[in-house]
């Protein structure tokens, strides 16, 4: 009966109640949406790399090394010698190591020179290793394996020829057009920068640069593929390499050893630590977004309170009547509170529904523009926490109109 | 058991004695008695009714209803007492406008003991039938009904808990002649059937003939006499 009274009372004031529900829905939608995206961004961010114990590169900031080696953002400060890679990789504690050579691109997507260990050892997320959607790892010098997004966005399929551009700009004019690569494999989507990369062998990178000096092509090259294949294409330098250790216990010891490597200035970072350092930098942005969302919810709660307060004035006789037939002032107080809570619960349900469907429909868009794979599961501990907080805040916001009703009932 | 027994009851909103709204030396009503009260508006009528129904607490004095001391009860106890023993009919606005007739009556029952509404639905429908409320109006929101209908439903609402006392505060003032007749005959029939003590307030003295006793407010409260 109590619930029915509250519902029918709300239904009898459809107009203002509906507007309030809409305002609340929008605000809760914003809060949940921001929370969810923040969560997903963080997750997809920290899932970019796993299983790698150390990343080694030229001396620079740890965030910078992480950015260019893993996220393919920015550019390396310097290269490191192939000999250093070979030396460190042969250490008895190292289980595997993956060399990375950056510097070329294809239509804005970065080209990575590496070896076949990349497909064997590199892992992301919850220790998922890379899987082939089609084809196989590169075999020949001019083979290329595409990340999922590269293949899907540019419409490449196995057997297509790709020309790589020198440098990382999207509109590079210096093309390695004399030596096109052949697509031999396409990777499954990972939700990491791997999707936006083209993978070639280190020898491939060397091969396309054979007759280049200082970043400019020397005209009149006549070397054929056959001649190139016969040459020694061992690289002299690489950009960075990832290391997997036999035992995690030696991580810090090896890191120190690499940092003190005396043949060349090197730096080793722990990906997890660098990732959290990088995420720390996003904290302010994160906090601001959350603050704005919370303020929006607060504003709509005040609107709810104002709506109820205005309704009390028109309902004075109704309250009087409830008193006469035996309702206590506390009953009146709780009735107004229940009305507020009902409005909030309906708004929460609507917001969740709208958010769910907007995530469903914007899924492809987010993936396309931000490489963000967003799950449609909105329920996390933090969102449940926020929702209970909103209900609690509703109870508080409704105290003013409820108290008002309580007083007029006295 | 005597229905009302008031002694030395005073009420004022402030502590000042010259601000008295109600000042009653002694007033009592026997069970089953039908009292007609009249007086001009603004003479403290509603304050008086609020005190004897336990809505307001008297500033001083003894308020005994059905042998229970209202002045010694907590507000919560008075609310429960009212729900159990006193029915109330106003001049207008007797019903929650957005609830239908049946739900309005169920609500009174709910405050009585939080009964399961389904069980008493039949009881309510029978009562509405006796009161000449056509069944097509039972499940319409009260605000869609005519005043005459609303007042009859108000009687049903007042009687659903079989109260010993019925207070009717100008219940016929917003009704036209024909409806007033019908209303009065329904009310007196139900009161007689249930042996209810009736306190009927009106400024229309022509209605007073069917009552046991007729009193002017000015006779009851000294304030009104001055």
Interface residues (C-beta under 8 A of the other chain):
Chain A: X1 X2 X4 X5 X8 X9 X11 X12 X317 X318 X321 X322 X323 X324 X325 X326 X327 X328 X329 X330
Chain B: X53 X55 X75 X76 X79 X80 X82 X83 X84 X88 X90 X93 X94 X95 X96 X97 X98 X99 X103 X106 X107 X108 X110 X111 X112 X114 X117 X141 X157
